[in-house]
Amino acid sequence: MTATPPSLRSMTGFARAEGAANGARWTWELKSVNGKGLDVRFRLPPGYDELEQQVRDRAAKVLNRGSVQATLTIQGASAQPTVILNEKLLNEVIETVRRVGARLGTATPSADAILGIRGVLEVREDETDEEARAALLKDVLTTFDRALNELVEMRAREGAQLGSILGQKLDVIASLTSAAEASPARTPEAIATRLTEQIATLVEAAPSLDPARLHQEAVLLATRADIREEIDRLGAHIAAARACLNQGSPVGRQLDFLAQEFNRETNTLCAKSNDTALTSIGLELKLAVDQLREQIQNLE
């Protein structure tokens, strides 16, 4: 049985981490599914878009493949505005309005009109808000790191299970390949016997056929029926797949390519077979290869 290295990882997983500081509470949720490459998408609350690139960079350092959805929810972190009255400007405006009103004989403008003059009232965030926000973002990113580590650990646990399953499937493929190699139907004697019987039947049905030409065709058919090359290639692919499993992630792409090669050689073996027992082995091989490839699709 192939030993599974701890670094083998799947592409599926879920992680959740919470944080709190200075009256704010937040939660990160990470969901990962299969993907051809690494695709990280975000759902961030308004005002937190600046986190996206930092989060993307952190994910790319530890993940190689998979479609990841990162969702941040945060409560109680809204900035408290401060209303500042510009006393000096207000006094100047009031004095100017008084003088103009006296000269023109008009009524004094309302307080709303005076306060609406630009610069009389200013709405600012507290002086400490910028520093507090920087501290908040730092804490939020720290929580993301915890969620990301949890996701990696979950993918590693699933990867270990996948590695065990893949090792079992390779054992089955290796056993069936050995059975095909040992099949009595593929010995030169067995092939020669079947071809001789077929030629005799043809000659009996059509005496005008040239026996020498039939013999040449029989030799050619016997050569084409030899599955030695397919068996050797299957053996090489099995060794390569085991090496990938021992190597650890990311090997999903390599294993997927090998699964295609397994399928190609198995199809050729079935096409060359002219014996029911050997064909049966070939069909079992196809089933095992399909199961192998299905599991590989989940691997990073």
N, C-alpha and C positions, 0 to 999 in steps of 0.2 A: 504494500500500500504506500502511495506517495505521501510523504510527510508534508504538512501544510505550514508554510512559514507565517509568522504573525503579521507580516506586512501585506499579505494578500487582502484586498478590500473589494467589497461590492460597490455598486453605485447607488444603492437605495438606503435611506436612513431618515431619521427624524431626531431633532434635538430642540430643547427648550431651556432657556435660562432667564432668570429674573434679577433685577437690580433695583436699588432704591438709595436716594441721597437727597438731603435738603428739601424734603416734602415732595419729591418727584419719584414716581415708580415707573419702571419700564420692563418690557418683556421682548426677548428675541425668540422667534420660532424659525427653524431651518428645516426644510423638506427637500430631500434629494431623490431623484429618480434617474432611470437610464437616459443616456445621451451620447451622441457620437463624439462630442468634445465637452469642454467645460463651459456651461452657460449659467451665469449667476444673474438672477433677476431680483428686483427689490420692490418692497412695499414699505415706504417710509412716510411718516407723518409730515405734514407741511412744515417747512422750515428746517428740515434735517437732510436735505438733498446732499449737503456737503459731506455726509458720511459715506456716500455711495462708493466713491473711488477707493477710499481707505479700506472699506469692507471688501470690495472686489479684490484688491491687492492681497489682503490677508487670506482670503479663500484660495486664491491662485497658488499660494505658497504651499498649501497642504493637500489640495485636491487637483486631480488630473483630468477626470472625466465626470460627467453627470450633469443633469439639469437641476440647479439648486434655486429654490425660492426662499429668500430671506425677508422676513416680516418683522418690523419694529412697531410696537405700540407703546405709547408713553402718556402718562397722566401727571398733572400737577406741576408741569415744567414751564408754564407760560410766564413770560416776563411781565412784571408789574410796572406799568408806566408811571411817571411822575410829571405832574403839571407844574410848570415854572412860569411865574408871572414876572415879566420884565418891568420892574417898578419905574426905572428911569425913563424907558420909552413910553410907558403909560402916562406918566406925568407930562411929558412933552406933548403927547397926543391930546391930552385933556386941555392943556393950555392953548394949543393951536386951535382946537375946536371951539374953545370959549371965545378966543379973539375973532375968529372967522364968523361965529354966530352973532357976536355983538355988532360986527361991521355990517353983516347982511340982514340982521334982524330975524334970523331963523332959530328954530327950536334946537335945543341941545340933543345930539344923537343919543340913542339908547345905549345901555351898557353892552348889549349884544353886538351892536355895530362897532363900538370901540374895541371890544375884545376880539372881534373878527379881523381887525387890522393885522397884517402879517408881522410877526415878531413880538407882538404884545404878549401872546401866550405861546409857550413851547411845550411840546410833549416829548419827554425824553425817557429813555430807560435809565434805571438807577446806575450810578457810577460803578457799582460792583457787579452789574449784570454781565458785562463782557467777560470778566474773570470767572464769574460763577458758571456762565455757559460753557466756557472752555473746560472747566472742571467736570461739568455734566457730560459733555461729549466724550471726554476721556474715560469716564466711568461707564458710559454706554458702550464704548468700544471694548473695554475690558470684559463686559458681560458678553459681548459678541464672541470674543475669543473663547470664553468658557463654553458657549453653545457650539462653536465650531469644533473644539476639542471633543466634545461629547458626540458630535456627528461623526467625526473621524473614528472614534472608538466604536461606535455602533456599526459603521461600515466595515471596520476591521473584524468585528465579531461575525457579521454576516459573511464576510470574505472567507473566514476560517471554515465556516460551514460549507460554503460553495467549493472551496478547495478540496474538502473531503469528498464531496459528491463528484467533483470532476475527476479526482483520483480513482474513485470507484468505476466511473464510466470508462476511463482509460484502461483499467484492469480488464473490463469486459471486452473492450475492443482488442486488446492484446491477446486475450484468451481466444476470441473468435478468429483472429488472424492466424494464430497457431493452429487452430482447428482446420482452417482453410488450407494451410500449408501441409498439414498431415493428412488431408483428405485423400483416400485411395483413388478417387475419381481423377486426380490431376497427375497421376504417375504416367510416364510415357507408355507403359504397357496397357493401362486402362484406356488411354486415349487411342492408342493403336488398335485395340480390340474393337472399340466403338466405331472407329472409322472404317475398319475392315468389314464390319457387319453392314455398315451403311453402303459401302462400295458394292458389296455382294448383292445387296438388294437392288441397287441401281442397275448393275450389269444384268441381273436376272430380268428386270423390268424392261431394259433397253439394251439388247445384246450388241447393237451397233456402236455403243460407246467405246472409246479407246481406253483400255485398261491402264496403259502407260500414262496417258494424260490424267486419268482419274487418280493414279498414284501420286503424281506431282501435286495435284490439287489437294490431296489428302495430307501430304507433307506440309503444304502451306497452311491448311486449316489447323493442323496440329500445332504449328508454330504460333499461330494467332491465338490458340486456345490456352497457351501457357500463361499462367498468372504469377510467375516468379517475380516479375518486375513490380506488379501491384503489391505483392506481399512485402517485398523489400522496402518499397516506399511507405507503406503503412507502418512498418517497423521504425523507419526513420522519423515519421511524423509523431509516433507515440513517444519516442525518446525526446524529441524537440518539445512536445507539450509538457512532459514531466519536467524538463529543464525550466520551462516558463513558470510552472507552479512553484518550483523551488526558488526561482528568482524573486518572486513577489511582485506587488503592484509597481507600476501599471503595465499589465501584460494582456489586457483584454483584447486589444487590437490584434496582437500577434496570435493569440489563441483563436480568434475569430477567423483569421486567415488560414490557420492550420485546420480548423474545422471544415472549411471549404475544400481544402486539399484531401482531407479524409473522405469527404463526400464524393469527390471526383474519382479517387481510386476505388472506392466501394462500388460506384456505378459501373466502372470499367470491369471490375471483377465479376459482377453479376452479368454483364453483357457477354463476357467471354465464356462463362460457365455453360457447359452442355450436360450437366448432371444435376439431378434434382436435389441431392444432398448438399452439393456445393452451392447451388442457388439458394437453398434454405439458409446456409451460413451467411451468404452475402446479404440476404434480406434482414437477418438479425443484426448484421453489421450496420446496415443503413439505419435501422431503428436506434441502435446505440449511438451512432454519430449524430442523428437528429436530436437525441436527448442531450448529448454533450454540447452541441451548439446552442440549444435553448438555454442551458445554464450559463454558458459563456457570455450571453447577451447581458447578464446582470453584473459582470465583472468589470472593475475599473481598468 
